[in-house]
C-alpha cells in the first residue's frame, strides 16, 4: 500500500495536503485543474520534493526521507528523458546499470524489454532515428527493466497523436497487469483516465483527495473538476 499520512507539500507559495492510501496493483489517475499540484504530488512520491510535514509509506516502509534511487519506484516524464547520443539499447540499459559493459543476463533483460514494447529490431538506432512513438516505447522499456513496484507517469505520451497515445496507454495497461505494478498517472484527458484506470485522485483547491472510482468521479464531478472539464 502507498500511504500519505497527514502530508503537506510546499512548492514556493503553493501548498498541497494529502492524507490518503492506494492499494497494491491499482491503476490510479491523478486528475484536476491545471496548476492544482498533480505533478507536484507524484514528484513527491518519487522523492524529488520534500514534505513539509507528515510521512509517506510504501510497502510498509517509511520512504519520507529516502533518496529517489532508494525507492522501489519508477517515473516516466513528459519528455521521455532519452540521451540523444545513445542507441535505444544503451538508453534502456541505463535502467539497469551505468556501465557500458552489460552482463549476459543484463543483455537478455534489455533485449526482452525492447521486444516486449515492439522494438526488437531497432535497438541500434538513436532517438533521432526513431519516431515519437518509438521513442516513447524506448523510455517505457527502460522503466520495464527496472522492475519497480510503483510506476508514476507524468503525461509521457501527451505529445503523441490520439491513436498513438491510446496505443501506448493500452501497452502500459498490459504491462502493469502482467507485472502486478501499481500505477499512478497524471492526466489532463478524462478519456485517458477512463481508458486504463479504475480509480482517480482529484487534486484541487490545495488538496489531494482520497481515490474514488474513475467513472463515478468523472460522471458526477465536484464543482472544482466540473469547471475544469467544462
C-alpha positions in Angstrom: 0.0 0.0 0.0 1.0 3.6 -0.7 0.0 5.8 2.2 0.2 9.5 2.8 -0.1 10.3 6.4 -1.1 13.9 7.2 1.2 15.2 4.4 1.8 18.8 3.5 3.8 19.6 0.4 5.2 23.1 -0.3 6.4 24.4 -3.6 7.2 28.1 -3.3 4.0 29.8 -2.1 1.9 26.7 -3.1 0.8 24.1 -0.6 -0.8 20.7 -1.2 -2.2 18.4 1.6 -2.7 14.7 1.2 -4.0 12.1 3.6 -4.9 9.0 1.6 -3.9 5.5 0.6 -3.7 3.4 -2.6 -3.8 -0.4 -2.6 -1.2 -2.6 -4.3 -1.7 -3.3 -8.1 -4.2 -0.5 -8.5 -4.2 1.8 -11.6 -5.0 5.3 -10.4 -5.4 8.5 -12.4 -4.3 11.9 -10.9 -6.7 14.5 -12.3 -7.7 18.1 -11.6 -7.4 21.6 -12.9 -4.1 22.9 -14.4 -1.7 24.1 -11.8 -3.5 22.2 -9.0 -0.5 20.2 -8.0 -0.8 16.9 -9.8 2.8 16.7 -10.9 3.9 18.0 -7.5 2.1 15.1 -5.9 3.8 12.3 -7.9 7.2 14.1 -7.8 7.0 14.0 -4.0 6.3 10.2 -4.1 9.3 9.7 -6.4 11.5 11.7 -3.9 12.1 14.8 -6.0 10.3 17.0 -3.5 10.4 17.1 0.3 7.4 17.0 2.7 6.9 20.0 4.9 5.1 17.6 7.3 3.8 14.1 7.5 5.2 10.9 6.1 4.8 8.6 3.1 4.8 4.8 3.4 5.2 2.4 0.6 5.0 -1.4 1.0 5.2 -1.0 4.8 8.4 1.2 4.7 8.7 4.8 5.6 10.2 6.4 2.5 9.7 10.0 3.6 13.4 10.8 3.7 14.7 8.2 1.2 16.6 9.3 -1.9 14.8 8.6 -5.2 17.2 5.8 -6.1 16.4 4.1 -2.8 12.7 3.9 -3.5 11.2 1.0 -5.5 9.6 3.5 -7.8 10.0 4.3 -11.5 8.8 7.5 -13.1 8.3 8.4 -16.7 8.4 12.1 -17.5 6.8 14.1 -20.3 9.9 14.3 -22.4 11.0 10.6 -22.1 14.4 11.7 -21.0 16.4 9.8 -23.6 20.0 10.5 -24.3 20.4 11.5 -28.0 23.9 10.2 -28.3 23.0 6.7 -27.1 21.2 3.9 -29.0 17.9 2.5 -28.0 19.6 -0.5 -26.4 22.0 1.8 -24.5 19.2 4.0 -23.3 17.2 1.0 -22.0 20.3 -0.4 -20.3 20.6 2.7 -18.1 17.6 1.3 -16.3 19.9 -1.5 -15.0 23.4 0.0 -14.9 25.6 2.9 -15.9 28.3 0.5 -17.0 28.9 0.3 -20.8 29.5 -3.4 -20.5 26.5 -5.5 -19.7 26.5 -9.0 -18.3 24.8 -11.7 -20.3 21.8 -11.6 -18.0 21.5 -7.8 -18.4 21.8 -8.0 -22.2 19.0 -10.6 -22.2 16.8 -8.4 -20.0 17.3 -5.4 -22.2 16.6 -7.4 -25.4 13.4 -8.9 -23.8 12.2 -5.4 -22.8 12.7 -4.0 -26.3 10.9 -7.0 -27.7 8.0 -6.5 -25.3 7.5 -2.9 -26.5 7.8 -3.9 -30.1 11.3 -2.6 -30.8 13.3 -5.8 -31.1 14.8 -4.8 -34.4 15.5 -1.2 -33.6 17.9 -1.4 -30.7 20.9 0.0 -32.7 19.0 3.2 -33.6 19.5 6.5 -31.8 16.5 8.6 -30.7 16.7 10.9 -33.7 16.3 7.9 -36.0 13.1 6.9 -34.2 9.5 8.2 -34.4 7.9 9.9 -31.4 6.0 6.7 -30.6 9.1 4.6 -30.9 11.0 7.0 -28.5 8.1 6.6 -26.0 8.5 2.8 -26.3 12.2 3.0 -25.5 11.5 5.1 -22.4 8.9 2.6 -21.4 11.3 -0.3 -21.9 13.8 1.4 -19.7 11.2 1.6 -16.9 10.3 -2.0 -17.6 13.9 -3.3 -16.9 13.9 -1.5 -13.5 11.3 -3.9 -12.3 9.9 -1.4 -9.8 6.7 -2.0 -7.9 5.2 1.5 -8.4 5.1 3.3 -11.8 4.5 7.0 -12.0 3.5 8.6 -15.3 3.6 12.4 -15.8 1.8 12.5 -19.1 4.7 11.0 -21.1 2.5 10.5 -24.2 1.0 14.0 -24.3 2.9 14.9 -27.5 1.6 11.9 -29.4 -1.4 11.8 -31.7 -4.7 10.4 -30.3 -4.4 7.0 -31.9 -0.7 6.5 -30.9 -1.3 7.8 -27.4 -4.2 5.3 -27.0 -1.9 2.5 -28.2 0.8 3.5 -25.6 -1.7 3.7 -22.8 -3.0 0.2 -23.7 0.6 -1.1 -23.7 1.1 0.4 -20.2 -2.1 -1.2 -19.0 -1.0 -4.6 -20.3 2.4 -4.3 -18.7 1.1 -3.3 -15.2 -1.3 -6.2 -15.2 1.5 -8.6 -16.3 3.8 -7.4 -13.6 1.3 -6.5 -10.8 2.7 -3.0 -10.8 0.9 -0.2 -9.1 0.3 2.7 -11.5 -0.3 6.4 -10.8 -0.9 8.5 -13.9 -1.2 12.3 -14.2 -3.9 13.0 -16.8 -5.4 16.1 -18.3 -7.6 14.0 -20.5 -10.6 12.3 -18.8 -10.8 9.7 -21.6 -7.2 8.6 -20.9 -8.2 8.2 -17.2 -11.3 6.2 -18.2 -9.3 4.0 -20.6 -6.8 2.4 -18.2 -7.5 3.4 -14.6 -10.1 2.1 -12.2 -9.6 4.8 -9.6 -8.8 8.5 -9.6 -7.4 11.0 -7.2 -8.8 14.5 -7.5 -6.3 17.3 -6.9 -8.0 20.6 -6.4 -8.0 23.6 -4.1 -4.8 22.6 -2.4 -6.0 19.0 -1.5 -5.2 15.6 -3.0 -8.4 13.7 -2.2 -8.8 10.0 -1.5 -9.2 7.8 -4.5 -12.7 7.3 -6.0 -13.9 5.1 -8.9 -12.8 6.9 -12.1 -16.1 6.7 -13.9 -18.1 7.8 -10.8 -15.8 10.8 -10.3 -15.9 11.8 -14.0 -19.6 11.2 -14.4 -20.5 13.2 -11.3 -17.6 15.6 -10.9 -17.4 18.0 -7.9 -17.5 21.7 -8.7 -13.8 22.2 -9.0 -13.5 19.4 -11.5 -16.7 20.3 -13.3 -15.4 23.8 -14.1 -12.2 22.3 -15.4 -13.9 19.7 -17.6 -16.4 22.2 -19.0 
